């Protein structure tokens, strides 16, 4: 079910990322951007990430029994001296939401960081308009932090909230089977 992503996954990751934004960020980002620019822009981002190998990036995917990609997580260890390790993306296909897959992807990221000798904090940014995700992260033990205005491609700006976890506390519940 879980595996490390490969360059061959870039297109499927970009598609899931775009679909997730389209379903979640209406009103926070323009419809024009979400419908016309995000698909190309997200593909470019993921193709670039895979084209330039980065030992300071881990991307994992989850597949359904048919082999279709249904979730992914991307983490950047040691991203910030102040905040710790960045969970840059966590997306679950709408057909697989509510089945614990997001939780398992969070655990996967925490376990990977600990297993590769990292310690400290894991943090992410979530749009303040995404109350469902904020609720999910709070149920996962996330601590709300500061807010910032974040810029996205297509000249989109929106307010984001930082959520953080101690790696060891997050990994305690890690059950990936």
Order of alpha helices (4+ residues) and beta strands (2+ residues): beta-alpha-alpha-beta-beta-beta-alpha-beta-alpha-beta-beta-alpha
